[in-house]
Amino acid sequence: MLEEDIKPNKKEYKFLNLAYDRFFELADKISDEKFWKKSPEIRLLYIKDLISIYIELLNYEPIQYFIEEVRKKRPPLEAEISSDLLKFIRNIFVHFPIFKSWNEMYINLDLCTWNKNTGYIAKFIDKYKNNSVLKYRIWRHKEKEMIYIDINFPVLLNVEKIYLKDLIEEHNGTIFLIGVMSNVLKSQLMP
């Protein structure tokens, strides 16, 4: 067996340590209720970084295997939330850095195709347009509270504006997504 076949290899190990440390540092900051008193612009920057790190980590082959196991064994669309939905949100962040807050971020057909006919955002909407609202809940251990979240998949891209806040609410939605992302990433940690 070659050294690069052992997971993680040296290069992966270096990246994984840096990425995991930063991800969980940001997750702790964002999960703290004091974070939500910061300006909407600062909150968006932290959330962008958190989701960007997670999406990079999805490239790690053992995490891809874990997502496939989730697809087979967990409730419907849990794997899609763990991968496709977060990639969709990340693409909105990356391709439209013109917005200053979660609540003002929107997409539409003109924005998504301003420089090419199609991309991941349009493909995501087309793929998931017939899904109904997903309702989730997550228990917050420190706060000893249950939060509830709706994920509303957009139906059409050719409407005037599809706001991110209408797809998933910023505060509880981010807390929920942190739980989803953390569960995926913790699958790679030794007990």
C-alpha positions as CSV (number, residue, x, y, z in Angstrom):
1,M,0.0,0.0,0.0
2,L,1.3,3.4,-0.9
3,E,1.6,6.1,1.7
4,E,-0.8,8.4,-0.2
5,D,-3.4,5.7,-0.1
6,I,-3.6,5.9,3.7
7,K,-6.3,8.3,4.8
8,P,-5.5,10.9,5.8
9,N,-2.1,11.2,4.0
10,K,0.4,13.9,5.1
11,K,-1.0,16.7,2.9
12,E,-4.6,15.9,3.8
13,Y,-3.7,15.7,7.5
14,K,-2.2,19.2,7.4
15,F,-5.3,20.7,5.7
16,L,-7.8,18.7,7.8
17,N,-6.2,20.0,11.0
18,L,-6.3,23.6,9.9
19,A,-9.8,23.3,8.5
20,Y,-11.3,21.4,11.4
21,D,-9.8,23.8,13.9
22,R,-11.1,26.9,12.1
23,F,-14.5,25.3,11.4
24,F,-15.2,24.4,15.0
25,E,-13.8,27.8,16.2
26,L,-16.3,29.6,13.9
27,A,-19.1,27.2,14.8
28,D,-18.6,28.0,18.5
29,K,-18.6,31.7,17.9
30,I,-21.7,31.6,15.7
31,S,-23.5,29.3,18.1
32,D,-23.1,31.8,21.0
33,E,-26.1,34.0,21.4
34,K,-23.8,37.1,21.7
35,F,-22.8,36.5,18.1
36,W,-26.3,37.4,17.0
37,K,-26.0,40.9,18.4
38,K,-23.2,41.7,15.9
39,S,-24.1,43.6,12.7
40,P,-25.7,41.7,9.9
41,E,-22.6,42.3,7.7
42,I,-20.2,40.8,10.3
43,R,-22.5,37.8,10.8
44,L,-22.6,37.1,7.1
45,L,-18.8,37.2,6.8
46,Y,-18.5,34.6,9.6
47,I,-21.2,32.4,8.2
48,K,-19.6,32.6,4.7
49,D,-16.3,31.4,6.1
50,L,-17.9,28.6,8.1
51,I,-19.8,27.2,5.1
52,S,-16.8,27.7,2.7
53,I,-14.5,25.7,5.0
54,Y,-17.2,22.9,5.2
55,I,-17.6,22.8,1.4
56,E,-13.8,22.4,1.0
57,L,-13.8,19.6,3.5
58,L,-16.5,17.8,1.5
59,N,-13.7,17.1,-1.0
60,Y,-12.1,14.7,1.4
61,E,-12.8,11.3,0.1
62,P,-13.9,9.6,3.4
63,I,-16.4,12.4,4.0
64,Q,-17.9,11.7,0.5
65,Y,-18.3,8.1,1.6
66,F,-20.0,9.1,4.8
67,I,-22.4,11.4,2.8
68,E,-23.3,8.4,0.6
69,E,-24.0,6.3,3.7
70,V,-26.3,9.0,4.9
71,R,-28.0,9.0,1.6
72,K,-28.7,5.3,2.0
73,K,-29.5,5.0,5.7
74,R,-30.9,8.3,7.0
75,P,-34.2,10.1,6.4
76,P,-34.9,11.5,2.9
77,L,-32.9,14.5,1.8
78,E,-30.6,14.5,4.8
79,A,-27.6,13.8,2.6
80,E,-28.8,16.5,0.1
81,I,-28.9,19.0,2.9
82,S,-25.4,17.9,4.1
83,S,-24.0,18.5,0.6
84,D,-26.1,20.0,-2.2
85,L,-28.0,22.6,-0.1
86,L,-24.8,23.8,1.5
87,K,-23.0,24.0,-1.8
88,F,-26.0,26.0,-3.2
89,I,-25.8,28.5,-0.3
90,R,-22.0,28.7,-0.6
91,N,-22.3,29.4,-4.4
92,I,-24.7,32.3,-3.6
93,F,-22.2,33.7,-1.2
94,V,-19.2,33.3,-3.5
95,H,-20.8,34.4,-6.8
96,F,-22.8,37.3,-5.3
97,P,-20.5,39.0,-2.7
98,I,-22.3,42.2,-3.5
99,F,-24.8,41.7,-0.6
100,K,-24.1,42.9,2.9
101,S,-26.5,40.7,4.9
102,W,-28.2,37.3,4.8
103,N,-31.6,39.0,4.6
104,E,-30.8,41.1,1.6
105,M,-29.2,38.3,-0.4
106,Y,-31.3,37.1,-3.4
107,I,-30.9,35.4,-6.7
108,N,-32.9,35.4,-9.9
109,L,-32.5,34.1,-13.5
110,D,-30.7,37.3,-14.7
111,L,-28.2,37.2,-11.8
112,C,-27.5,33.5,-12.2
113,T,-26.9,33.7,-15.9
114,W,-25.3,37.1,-16.2
115,N,-22.1,35.6,-17.6
116,K,-23.1,32.1,-18.6
117,N,-26.2,30.1,-19.5
118,T,-26.3,27.9,-16.4
119,G,-24.4,27.0,-13.2
120,Y,-24.7,25.2,-10.0
121,I,-27.4,27.5,-8.5
122,A,-29.7,27.1,-11.5
123,K,-29.0,23.3,-11.6
124,F,-29.8,23.0,-7.9
125,I,-33.1,24.8,-8.3
126,D,-34.1,22.7,-11.3
127,K,-33.2,19.5,-9.4
128,Y,-35.1,20.3,-6.2
129,K,-38.0,22.5,-7.5
130,N,-40.6,19.9,-6.8
131,N,-39.7,19.3,-3.2
132,S,-42.0,20.5,-0.5
133,V,-41.0,22.4,2.6
134,L,-38.7,20.3,4.8
135,K,-39.3,20.7,8.5
136,Y,-36.5,19.9,11.0
137,R,-35.8,20.4,14.6
138,I,-32.5,20.3,16.5
139,W,-31.8,20.1,20.2
140,R,-29.4,22.8,21.5
141,H,-27.6,21.2,24.5
142,K,-26.1,24.3,26.0
143,E,-29.3,26.3,25.7
144,K,-31.5,23.3,26.6
145,E,-33.9,24.2,23.9
146,M,-35.3,22.8,20.7
147,I,-35.3,24.9,17.6
148,Y,-37.4,24.4,14.5
149,I,-36.5,25.2,11.0
150,D,-38.2,25.1,7.6
151,I,-36.2,24.7,4.4
152,N,-38.1,26.0,1.4
153,F,-36.8,24.9,-1.9
154,P,-37.3,27.5,-4.6
155,V,-39.7,26.4,-7.4
156,L,-38.6,28.7,-10.3
157,L,-35.6,30.7,-11.0
158,N,-37.3,33.1,-13.3
159,V,-39.2,35.0,-10.6
160,E,-38.1,38.5,-9.7
161,K,-36.2,37.7,-6.5
162,I,-35.6,34.5,-4.5
163,Y,-34.4,35.7,-1.1
164,L,-32.1,33.5,0.9
165,K,-34.0,34.4,4.0
166,D,-37.1,32.9,2.5
167,L,-35.3,29.6,1.7
168,I,-33.8,29.3,5.2
169,E,-33.9,31.7,8.1
170,E,-30.6,33.2,9.2
171,H,-30.5,32.6,12.9
172,N,-32.1,29.2,13.4
173,G,-31.2,28.1,9.9
174,T,-27.5,28.7,10.6
175,I,-27.7,26.9,14.0
176,F,-29.4,24.0,12.2
177,L,-26.8,23.9,9.4
178,I,-24.0,24.0,12.0
179,G,-25.5,20.9,13.6
180,V,-25.7,19.2,10.2
181,M,-22.2,20.1,9.2
182,S,-20.7,19.2,12.6
183,N,-22.3,15.7,12.4
184,V,-20.7,15.1,9.1
185,L,-17.3,16.3,10.1
186,K,-17.4,14.5,13.5
187,S,-17.9,11.3,11.5
188,Q,-14.2,11.4,10.7
189,L,-13.0,11.9,14.3
190,M,-11.9,9.2,16.6
191,P,-14.0,8.7,19.7
